[in-house]
């Protein structure tokens, strides 16, 4: 009796639907009219994969980072969260990292920067008193 042929091997991850890494490459100059199509692309990438991480490569963007780029990244992250995902940045230069930190968004997309907030008010430690030495000038 003849044996049935073994099934073909599965296709590599990059060619499988929903397989391979999800990467969104941003190039050129970004303006506000380009934000909605980028958010839609993130939605589609996450829908194909059932969530996960979309790597957003910003290394090819021209010009200094500005509020339009920050707005785009925030909208992409919000879109990703709505679809069980997140955004991770690749190719973010120092200027973009600084801008995100200054706007309080340093933790956006796994940059590894902490979002800055206001310091907690703390009580003075008990048992510690400020001493004045004889001869110290008055302030």
DSSP file (Angstrom, degrees, kcal/mol; ACC not computed):
  #  RESIDUE AA STRUCTURE BP1 BP2  ACC     N-H-->O    O-->H-N    N-H-->O    O-->H-N    TCO  KAPPA ALPHA  PHI   PSI    X-CA   Y-CA   Z-CA
    1    1 A X              0   0    0      0, 0.0     2,-0.3     0, 0.0     0, 0.0   0.000 360.0 360.0 360.0 136.5    0.0    0.0    0.0
    2    2 A X        -     0   0    0      1,-0.0     2,-0.3     0, 0.0     0, 0.0  -0.572 360.0-130.8 -82.3 140.4    1.3    3.4   -0.9
    3    3 A X        -     0   0    0     -2,-0.3     2,-0.1     1,-0.1     3,-0.1  -0.637  26.9-106.9 -86.0 146.5    1.7    6.0    1.8
    4    4 A X        -     0   0    0     -2,-0.3    -1,-0.1     1,-0.1     3,-0.1  -0.427  42.7 -98.3 -69.7 149.3    0.3    9.5    1.3
    5    5 A X        -     0   0    0      1,-0.1    -1,-0.1    -2,-0.1     3,-0.1  -0.377  43.9-103.4 -65.6 143.7    2.9   12.2    0.6
    6    6 A X        -     0   0    0      1,-0.1    -1,-0.1    -3,-0.1     3,-0.1  -0.330  44.4 -95.5 -66.0 152.4    3.9   14.2    3.7
    7    7 A X        -     0   0    0      1,-0.1    -1,-0.1    -3,-0.1     3,-0.1  -0.330  46.9 -97.5 -66.2 151.2    2.3   17.7    3.9
    8    8 A X        -     0   0    0      1,-0.1    -1,-0.1    -3,-0.1     3,-0.1  -0.317  47.2 -94.7 -65.9 153.5    4.5   20.5    2.6
    9    9 A X        -     0   0    0      1,-0.1    -1,-0.1    -3,-0.1     3,-0.1  -0.315  48.8 -95.1 -65.9 153.4    6.4   22.5    5.2
   10   10 A X        -     0   0    0      1,-0.1    -1,-0.1    -3,-0.1     3,-0.1  -0.332  46.3 -99.4 -66.8 151.9    4.8   25.7    6.4
   11   11 A X        -     0   0    0      1,-0.1    -1,-0.1    -3,-0.1     5,-0.1  -0.290  50.0 -85.2 -66.5 158.1    5.7   28.9    4.7
   12   12 A X    >>  -     0   0    0      1,-0.1     3,-1.5    -3,-0.1     4,-1.0  -0.246  44.5-105.1 -61.7 155.8    8.3   31.1    6.4
   13   13 A X  G >4 S+     0   0    0      1,-0.3     3,-0.6     2,-0.2     6,-0.2   0.828 116.4  59.6 -54.3 -37.3    6.9   33.5    9.1
   14   14 A X  G 34 S+     0   0    0      1,-0.2    -1,-0.3     4,-0.1     4,-0.1   0.781 109.3  43.3 -66.5 -25.0    7.3   36.6    6.9
   15   15 A X  G <4 S+     0   0    0     -3,-1.5    -1,-0.2     2,-0.1    -2,-0.2   0.582  92.7  96.9 -98.3  -9.5    5.0   35.2    4.2
   16   16 A X  S X< S-     0   0    0     -4,-1.0     3,-2.3    -3,-0.6     2,-0.2  -0.529  90.8 -98.3 -74.0 143.5    2.3   33.7    6.5
   17   17 A X  T 3  S+     0   0    0      1,-0.3    -1,-0.1    -2,-0.2     3,-0.1  -0.462 112.2   6.1 -59.8 128.1   -0.7   35.9    7.1
   18   18 A X  T 3  S+     0   0    0      1,-0.3    -1,-0.3    -2,-0.2     2,-0.2   0.503 109.5 120.1  76.3   3.2   -0.1   37.7   10.4
   19   19 A X    <   +     0   0    0     -3,-2.3    -1,-0.3    -6,-0.2    -5,-0.1  -0.491  46.8  34.6 -96.7 169.2    3.4   36.3   10.6
   20   20 A X  S    S-     0   0    0     -2,-0.2     2,-0.1    -3,-0.1    -6,-0.0   0.101 101.0 -46.5  76.0 166.4    6.7   38.1   10.8
   21   21 A X        -     0   0    0      1,-0.1     2,-0.7    33,-0.0    33,-0.1  -0.432  51.7-127.6 -72.6 143.5    7.4   41.3   12.4
   22   22 A X  E     +a   54   0A   0     31,-0.6    33,-3.1    -2,-0.1     2,-0.4  -0.829  36.1 176.7 -90.7 115.9    5.0   44.2   11.9
   23   23 A X  E     -a   55   0A   0     -2,-0.7     2,-0.5    31,-0.2    33,-0.2  -0.982  19.4-167.8-127.0 131.9    7.1   47.2   10.8
   24   24 A X  E     -a   56   0A   0     31,-3.1    33,-2.3    -2,-0.4     2,-0.6  -0.976  14.2-157.6-116.6 115.7    5.8   50.6    9.8
   25   25 A X  E     -a   57   0A   0     -2,-0.5     2,-0.5    31,-0.2    33,-0.2  -0.842   1.9-159.8-101.1 123.0    8.6   52.7    8.1
   26   26 A X  E     +     0   0A   0     31,-2.9    34,-0.7    -2,-0.6     2,-0.3  -0.881  19.4 168.3-101.7 128.9    8.2   56.5    8.2
   27   27 A X  E     +a   60   0A   0     -2,-0.5    34,-0.3     2,-0.1     2,-0.1  -0.896  40.2  10.5-134.5 164.5   10.2   58.5    5.6
   28   28 A X  E    S-a   61   0A   0     32,-1.6    34,-3.5    -2,-0.3     2,-0.4  -0.374 107.3 -25.3  73.2-146.6   10.3   62.0    4.2
   29   29 A X        -     0   0    0     32,-0.2     2,-0.5    -2,-0.1    -2,-0.1  -0.861  59.1-143.5-106.5 140.1    8.4   64.8    5.9
   30   30 A X        +     0   0    0     -2,-0.4     2,-0.3    32,-0.3    39,-0.1  -0.874  19.8 178.7-104.7 130.8    5.3   64.1    8.0
   31   31 A X    >   -     0   0    0     -2,-0.5     3,-2.0    37,-0.1     4,-0.4  -0.829  45.0 -98.2-123.8 169.8    2.4   66.5    8.0
   32   32 A X  G >> S+     0   0    0      1,-0.3     3,-1.4    -2,-0.3     4,-0.6   0.806 118.4  63.0 -58.3 -31.8   -1.0   66.3    9.8
   33   33 A X  G 34 S+     0   0    0      1,-0.3     4,-0.5     2,-0.1    -1,-0.3   0.711  99.6  56.1 -68.0 -17.2   -2.8   64.9    6.7
   34   34 A X  G <> S+     0   0    0     -3,-2.0     4,-1.3     1,-0.1    -1,-0.3   0.529  87.6  78.8 -89.8  -5.9   -0.6   61.8    6.9
   35   35 A X  H <> S+     0   0    0     -3,-1.4     4,-2.4    -4,-0.4     5,-0.2   0.937  88.6  51.7 -71.5 -46.7   -1.5   60.8   10.4
   36   36 A X  H  X S+     0   0    0     -4,-0.6     4,-2.2     1,-0.2    -1,-0.2   0.907 109.6  49.4 -60.3 -44.2   -4.9   59.2    9.8
   37   37 A X  H  > S+     0   0    0     -4,-0.5     4,-2.0     1,-0.2    -1,-0.2   0.871 110.9  51.1 -63.3 -33.7   -3.5   56.9    7.0
   38   38 A X  H  X S+     0   0    0     -4,-1.3     4,-2.2     2,-0.2    -2,-0.2   0.920 109.3  49.9 -66.8 -42.5   -0.7   55.8    9.3
   39   39 A X  H  X S+     0   0    0     -4,-2.4     4,-2.3     1,-0.2    -2,-0.2   0.892 110.0  51.2 -62.4 -39.0   -3.1   55.1   12.2
   40   40 A X  H  X S+     0   0    0     -4,-2.2     4,-2.4     2,-0.2    -1,-0.2   0.893 108.0  52.3 -64.4 -39.3   -5.2   53.0    9.7
   41   41 A X  H  X S+     0   0    0     -4,-2.0     4,-2.7     2,-0.2    -2,-0.2   0.907 109.0  49.7 -63.5 -41.8   -2.1   51.1    8.7
   42   42 A X  H  X S+     0   0    0     -4,-2.2     4,-2.4     2,-0.2     5,-0.2   0.919 109.9  51.8 -61.5 -43.3   -1.3   50.3   12.3
   43   43 A X  H  X S+     0   0    0     -4,-2.3     4,-2.4     1,-0.2    -2,-0.2   0.922 111.5  46.5 -59.0 -44.8   -4.9   49.1   12.8
   44   44 A X  H  X S+     0   0    0     -4,-2.4     4,-2.4     2,-0.2    -2,-0.2   0.925 110.9  51.7 -64.8 -45.2   -4.6   46.8    9.8
   45   45 A X  H  X S+     0   0    0     -4,-2.7     4,-0.9     1,-0.2    -1,-0.2   0.912 114.3  43.4 -58.6 -43.0   -1.2   45.4   10.9
   46   46 A X  H  X>S+     0   0    0     -4,-2.4     5,-2.3     1,-0.2     4,-1.3   0.864 110.8  54.3 -72.7 -35.4   -2.6   44.6   14.3
   47   47 A X  H  <5S+     0   0    0     -4,-2.4     3,-0.2    -5,-0.2    -2,-0.2   0.893 106.8  52.4 -64.0 -38.8   -5.8   43.2   13.0
   48   48 A X  H  <5S+     0   0    0     -4,-2.4    -1,-0.2     1,-0.2    -2,-0.2   0.796 119.6  35.0 -64.8 -28.1   -3.9   40.8   10.8
   49   49 A X  H  <5S-     0   0    0     -4,-0.9    -1,-0.2    -3,-0.2    -2,-0.2   0.476 107.1-117.7-107.1  -5.2   -1.9   39.6   13.8
   50   50 A X  T  <5S-     0   0    0     -4,-1.3     2,-0.2    -3,-0.2    -3,-0.2   0.840  76.3 -46.6  70.4  31.8   -4.5   39.7   16.5
   51   51 A X  S   <S+     0   0    0     -5,-2.3     2,-0.3    -6,-0.1    34,-0.3  -0.680  83.4 123.3 108.0-163.6   -2.5   42.4   18.5
   52   52 A X  E     - b   0  85A   0     32,-1.9    34,-1.7    -2,-0.2     2,-0.4  -0.743  64.0 -34.7 108.1-154.8    1.1   42.5   19.3
   53   53 A X  E     - b   0  86A   0     -2,-0.3   -31,-0.6    32,-0.2     2,-0.6  -0.904  38.5-158.7-115.3 135.8    3.8   45.1   18.6
   54   54 A X  E     -ab  22  87A   0     32,-2.6    34,-2.4    -2,-0.4     2,-0.6  -0.966  16.9-143.0-109.0 121.7    4.3   47.3   15.6
   55   55 A X  E     -ab  23  88A   0    -33,-3.1   -31,-3.1    -2,-0.6     2,-0.7  -0.755  11.6-157.2 -84.5 123.1    7.8   48.6   15.2
   56   56 A X  E     -ab  24  89A   0     32,-3.2    34,-2.3    -2,-0.6     2,-0.8  -0.891   3.6-155.1-105.5 107.5    7.7   52.2   13.9
   57   57 A X  E     +ab  25  90A   0    -33,-2.3   -31,-2.9    -2,-0.7     3,-0.3  -0.742  21.5 168.7 -87.2 110.6   11.0   53.0   12.2
   58   58 A X  E >   +     0   0A   0     32,-2.7     3,-1.5    -2,-0.8    33,-0.2   0.297  48.1 102.2-103.7   7.3   11.4   56.8   12.3
   59   59 A X  E 3  S+     0   0A   0     31,-0.6    -1,-0.2     1,-0.3    32,-0.1   0.723  77.1  56.3 -65.4 -22.2   15.0   56.9   11.2
   60   60 A X  E 3  S+a   27   0A   0    -34,-0.7   -32,-1.6    -3,-0.3    -1,-0.3   0.368  78.3 117.4 -93.5   5.1   14.1   57.9    7.6
   61   61 A X  E <   -a   28   0A   0     -3,-1.5     2,-0.3   -34,-0.3   -32,-0.2  -0.487  58.8-134.4 -74.5 143.6   12.2   61.1    8.6
   62   62 A X        +     0   0    0    -34,-3.5   -32,-0.3    -2,-0.2    -2,-0.1  -0.675  60.3  16.0 -96.3 150.9   13.5   64.4    7.3
   63   63 A X  S    S-     0   0    0     -2,-0.3     2,-0.2   -34,-0.1     3,-0.1  -0.020 100.1 -43.3  82.3 173.5   13.9   67.5    9.4
   64   64 A X        -     0   0    0      1,-0.1    -2,-0.1    31,-0.0     2,-0.0  -0.484  69.0 -97.3 -75.3 145.7   13.9   68.1   13.1
   65   65 A X        +     0   0    0     -2,-0.2     2,-0.2    -4,-0.1    -1,-0.1  -0.361  53.4 174.1 -62.0 143.4   11.3   66.3   15.2
   66   66 A X     >  -     0   0    0     -3,-0.1     4,-2.0    -2,-0.0     3,-0.3  -0.750  48.5 -79.4-140.6-174.4    8.3   68.6   15.9
   67   67 A X  H  > S+     0   0    0      1,-0.2     4,-2.8    -2,-0.2     5,-0.2   0.777 123.2  61.3 -66.4 -25.5    4.8   68.5   17.4
   68   68 A X  H  > S+     0   0    0      2,-0.2     4,-2.5     1,-0.2    -1,-0.2   0.927 106.8  45.4 -65.3 -43.1    3.3   66.9   14.3
   69   69 A X  H  > S+     0   0    0     -3,-0.3     4,-2.7     2,-0.2    -2,-0.2   0.921 113.0  49.9 -65.2 -43.3    5.6   63.9   14.8
   70   70 A X  H  X S+     0   0    0     -4,-2.0     4,-2.4     1,-0.2    -2,-0.2   0.930 111.4  49.4 -60.4 -44.8    4.8   63.8   18.5
   71   71 A X  H  X S+     0   0    0     -4,-2.8     4,-2.5     1,-0.2    -2,-0.2   0.918 111.2  50.0 -58.8 -44.6    1.0   63.9   17.6
   72   72 A X  H  X S+     0   0    0     -4,-2.5     4,-2.6     1,-0.2    -2,-0.2   0.929 110.9  48.2 -61.2 -45.8    1.5   61.2   15.1
   73   73 A X  H  X S+     0   0    0     -4,-2.7     4,-2.3     1,-0.2    -1,-0.2   0.890 111.8  49.5 -64.9 -39.1    3.3   58.9   17.5
   74   74 A X  H  X S+     0   0    0     -4,-2.4     4,-2.5    -5,-0.2    -1,-0.2   0.927 112.4  47.5 -64.8 -43.9    0.7   59.5   20.2
   75   75 A X  H  X S+     0   0    0     -4,-2.5     4,-2.5     2,-0.2    -2,-0.2   0.883 111.4  50.9 -65.4 -37.8   -2.2   58.7   17.8
   76   76 A X  H  X S+     0   0    0     -4,-2.6     4,-2.5     2,-0.2    -1,-0.2   0.918 111.1  48.4 -64.9 -41.7   -0.4   55.6   16.6
   77   77 A X  H  X S+     0   0    0     -4,-2.3     4,-2.5     2,-0.2    -2,-0.2   0.918 111.9  48.9 -64.8 -42.9    0.1   54.4   20.2
   78   78 A X  H  X S+     0   0    0     -4,-2.5     4,-2.0     2,-0.2    -2,-0.2   0.914 112.0  49.2 -62.6 -42.1   -3.6   55.1   21.0
   79   79 A X  H  X S+     0   0    0     -4,-2.5     4,-0.8     1,-0.2    -2,-0.2   0.924 111.0  50.4 -61.3 -44.4   -4.7   53.2   17.9
   80   80 A X  H ><>S+     0   0    0     -4,-2.5     5,-2.6     1,-0.2     3,-1.0   0.922 109.3  50.4 -61.4 -44.6   -2.4   50.3   18.8
   81   81 A X  H ><5S+     0   0    0     -4,-2.5     3,-1.3     1,-0.3    -1,-0.2   0.870 105.2  56.9 -63.2 -36.2   -3.8   50.1   22.3
   82   82 A X  H 3<5S+     0   0    0     -4,-2.0    -1,-0.3     1,-0.3    -2,-0.2   0.721 111.1  45.2 -66.0 -19.0   -7.3   50.0   21.0
   83   83 A X  T <<5S-     0   0    0     -3,-1.0    -1,-0.3    -4,-0.8    -2,-0.2  -0.139 125.1 -95.7-119.6  36.2   -6.4   47.0   19.0
   84   84 A X  T < 5S+     0   0    0     -3,-1.3   -32,-1.9     1,-0.2     2,-0.2   0.838  92.6  95.7  58.4  39.3   -4.5   45.0   21.7
   85   85 A X  E   < -b   52   0A   0     -5,-2.6     2,-0.3   -34,-0.3   -32,-0.2  -0.735  56.0-142.7-140.1-170.4   -1.1   46.2   20.6
   86   86 A X  E     -b   53   0A   0    -34,-1.7   -32,-2.6    -2,-0.2     2,-0.4  -0.969  18.5-117.5-154.0 164.7    1.6   48.7   21.2
   87   87 A X  E     -b   54   0A   0     -2,-0.3     2,-0.4   -34,-0.2   -32,-0.2  -0.893  20.2-168.6-108.6 136.3    4.1   50.8   19.2
   88   88 A X  E     -b   55   0A   0    -34,-2.4   -32,-3.2    -2,-0.4     2,-0.3  -0.995  19.0-134.5-122.0 131.6    7.9   50.4   19.6
   89   89 A X  E     -b   56   0A   0     20,-1.4     2,-0.4    -2,-0.4   -32,-0.2  -0.621  18.9-173.0 -88.2 143.1   10.1   53.0   18.0
   90   90 A X  E     +b   57   0A   0    -34,-2.3   -32,-2.7    -2,-0.3   -31,-0.6  -0.993  69.7  19.1-129.7 140.5   13.2   52.2   16.0
   91   91 A X  S    S+     0   0    0     -2,-0.4     2,-0.6     1,-0.3    -1,-0.1   0.677  75.6 159.9  79.1  18.3   15.7   54.8   14.8
   92   92 A X        -     0   0    0     -3,-0.1    -1,-0.3     4,-0.1   -33,-0.1  -0.642  28.7-146.8 -77.2 119.0   14.6   57.5   17.2
   93   93 A X     >  -     0   0    0     -2,-0.6     4,-2.3   -35,-0.1     5,-0.2  -0.186  28.2 -95.2 -78.4 174.7   17.5   60.0   17.5
   94   94 A X  H  > S+     0   0    0      1,-0.2     4,-2.6     2,-0.2     5,-0.2   0.854 122.0  56.3 -59.7 -37.9   18.4   62.1   20.5
   95   95 A X  H  > S+     0   0    0      2,-0.2     4,-2.3     1,-0.2    -1,-0.2   0.905 109.7  45.4 -64.7 -40.7   16.4   65.1   19.4
   96   96 A X  H  > S+     0   0    0      2,-0.2     4,-2.6     1,-0.2     5,-0.2   0.914 112.5  51.0 -68.2 -41.9   13.2   63.0   19.2
   97   97 A X  H  X S+     0   0    0     -4,-2.3     4,-2.3     1,-0.2    -2,-0.2   0.918 111.7  47.8 -60.5 -43.0   13.9   61.3   22.5
   98   98 A X  H  X S+     0   0    0     -4,-2.6     4,-2.8     2,-0.2    -1,-0.2   0.918 111.2  50.5 -64.4 -43.1   14.5   64.7   24.2
   99   99 A X  H  X S+     0   0    0     -4,-2.3     4,-1.8     1,-0.2     6,-0.2   0.913 111.3  48.3 -62.3 -42.5   11.3   66.1   22.7
  100  100 A X  H  <>S+     0   0    0     -4,-2.6     5,-3.1     1,-0.2     6,-0.5   0.901 112.6  48.8 -64.2 -39.9    9.3   63.2   23.9
  101  101 A X  H ><5S+     0   0    0     -4,-2.3     3,-1.2     4,-0.3    15,-0.4   0.912 110.0  51.4 -65.7 -41.9   10.8   63.5   27.4
  102  102 A X  H 3<5S+     0   0    0     -4,-2.8    -1,-0.2     1,-0.3    -2,-0.2   0.828 110.2  49.2 -65.0 -31.7   10.1   67.3   27.5
  103  103 A X  T 3<5S-     0   0    0     -4,-1.8    -1,-0.3    -5,-0.2    -2,-0.2   0.426 119.9-109.3 -87.1   1.7    6.4   66.6   26.6
  104  104 A X  T < 5S+     0   0    0     -3,-1.2     3,-0.2    -4,-0.2    -3,-0.2   0.634  94.4 107.0  82.1  13.6    6.1   64.0   29.3
  105  105 A X    > < +     0   0    0     -5,-3.1     3,-2.3    -6,-0.2    -4,-0.3   0.046  29.8 122.8-112.3  24.5    5.9   61.2   26.7
  106  106 A X  T 3  S+     0   0    0     -6,-0.5     7,-1.2     1,-0.3     5,-0.2   0.770  73.2  55.7 -59.8 -27.1    9.4   59.7   27.2
  107  107 A X  T >  S+     0   0    0     -3,-0.2     3,-1.3    -7,-0.2    -1,-0.3   0.444  80.5 129.6 -83.8   0.7    7.9   56.3   28.0
  108  108 A X  G X  S-     0   0    0     -3,-2.3     3,-1.1     1,-0.3   -19,-0.2  -0.334  79.2  -8.2 -59.8 129.5    6.0   56.3   24.7
  109  109 A X  G 3  S-     0   0    0      1,-0.3   -20,-1.4   -21,-0.1    -1,-0.3   0.758 122.7 -62.4  60.1  32.6    6.4   53.1   22.7
  110  110 A X  G <  S+     0   0    0     -3,-1.3    -1,-0.3   -22,-0.2    -2,-0.2   0.815  83.3 148.0  70.7  29.5    9.1   51.5   24.8
  111  111 A X    <   -     0   0    0     -3,-1.1    -4,-0.1    -5,-0.2     3,-0.1   0.727  60.6-124.1 -69.4 -18.6   11.8   54.2   24.3
  112  112 A X  S    S+     0   0    0      1,-0.3     2,-0.4    -5,-0.2    -5,-0.2   0.543  71.1 125.3  85.9   5.6   13.1   53.4   27.7
  113  113 A X        -     0   0    0     -7,-1.2    -1,-0.3    -5,-0.2     2,-0.3  -0.823  61.3-123.9 -97.1 138.4   12.7   57.0   28.9
  114  114 A X        -     0   0    0     -2,-0.4     2,-0.3    -3,-0.1    -8,-0.2  -0.594  23.2-116.4 -79.9 138.7   10.6   57.7   32.0
  115  115 A X        -     0   0    0     -2,-0.3     2,-0.3    -9,-0.2   -10,-0.1  -0.582  34.4-124.2 -70.4 134.0    7.7   60.0   31.7
  116  116 A X        +     0   0    0    -15,-0.4     2,-0.2    -2,-0.3    -1,-0.1  -0.630  38.6 164.9 -85.4 138.0    8.4   63.0   33.9
  117  117 A X        -     0   0    0     -2,-0.3     2,-0.2     0, 0.0   -13,-0.0  -0.752  44.3 -69.8-134.6-176.0    5.9   63.9   36.5
  118  118 A X        -     0   0    0     -2,-0.2     2,-0.1     1,-0.1     0, 0.0  -0.579  54.3-108.5 -81.0 143.9    5.8   66.1   39.6
  119  119 A X        -     0   0    0     -2,-0.2     2,-0.1     1,-0.1    -1,-0.1  -0.379  36.2-108.0 -68.6 147.2    7.8   65.0   42.5
  120  120 A X        -     0   0    0      1,-0.1     2,-0.5    -2,-0.1    -1,-0.1  -0.462  29.4-116.3 -72.4 147.0    5.9   63.7   45.5
  121  121 A X        -     0   0    0     -2,-0.1     2,-0.4     0, 0.0    -1,-0.1  -0.727  38.7-169.2 -82.3 132.8    5.7   65.9   48.6
  122  122 A X        -     0   0    0     -2,-0.5     2,-0.2     3,-0.0     3,-0.1  -0.911  20.8-118.0-124.5 151.5    7.4   64.2   51.4
  123  123 A X        -     0   0    0     -2,-0.4     2,-0.1     1,-0.1     3,-0.1  -0.521  43.0 -94.9 -79.8 153.5    7.6   64.9   55.1
  124  124 A X        -     0   0    0     -2,-0.2    -1,-0.1     1,-0.1     3,-0.1  -0.430  50.4 -97.1 -64.9 141.2   10.9   65.6   56.6
  125  125 A X    >   -     0   0    0      1,-0.1     3,-1.1    -2,-0.1    -1,-0.1  -0.346  43.6-110.4 -60.6 139.9   12.5   62.5   58.1
  126  126 A X  T 3  S+     0   0    0      1,-0.2    -1,-0.1    -3,-0.1     3,-0.1  -0.407  97.4  26.1 -70.9 146.8   12.0   62.2   61.9
  127  127 A X  T 3  S+     0   0    0      1,-0.2     2,-0.6    -2,-0.1    -1,-0.2   0.519  92.2 112.9  82.3   4.6   14.9   62.6   64.2
  128  128 A X    <   +     0   0    0     -3,-1.1     2,-0.4    -4,-0.0    -1,-0.2  -0.948  41.1 178.2-113.5 122.3   16.8   64.8   61.8
  129  129 A X        -     0   0    0     -2,-0.6     2,-0.6    -3,-0.1    -3,-0.0  -0.939  31.3-119.4-123.2 145.8   17.3   68.4   62.8
  130  130 A X        -     0   0    0     -2,-0.4     2,-0.3     2,-0.0    -2,-0.0  -0.721  34.4-154.0 -83.0 125.5   19.2   71.1   61.0
  131  131 A X        -     0   0    0     -2,-0.6     2,-0.5     0, 0.0    -1,-0.0  -0.705   7.2-145.2-101.3 152.4   22.0   72.4   63.2
  132  132 A X        -     0   0    0     -2,-0.3     2,-0.3     4,-0.0     3,-0.0  -0.972  14.0-146.4-116.5 126.0   23.6   75.8   63.2
  133  133 A X    >   -     0   0    0     -2,-0.5     3,-2.0     1,-0.1     2,-0.1  -0.658  30.8 -98.3 -88.3 144.5   27.3   75.9   64.0
  134  134 A X  T 3  S+     0   0    0     -2,-0.3     3,-0.1     1,-0.3    -1,-0.1  -0.403 111.6  26.7 -59.9 135.2   28.7   78.9   65.9
  135  135 A X  T 3  S+     0   0    0      1,-0.3    -1,-0.3    -2,-0.1     2,-0.2   0.336  84.1 137.5  93.2  -7.0   30.2   81.4   63.4
  136  136 A X    <   -     0   0    0     -3,-2.0    -1,-0.3     1,-0.1     2,-0.1  -0.527  59.4-113.5 -69.8 137.3   28.0   80.3   60.5
  137  137 A X        -     0   0    0     -2,-0.2     2,-0.2    -3,-0.1    -1,-0.1  -0.422  31.1-109.3 -70.3 147.7   26.8   83.4   58.5
  138  138 A X              0   0    0      1,-0.1    -1,-0.1    -2,-0.1     0, 0.0  -0.505 360.0 360.0 -74.1 144.0   23.1   84.1   58.6
  139  139 A X              0   0    0     -2,-0.2    -1,-0.1     0, 0.0    -2,-0.0   0.430 360.0 360.0 -95.3 360.0   21.2   83.4   55.4
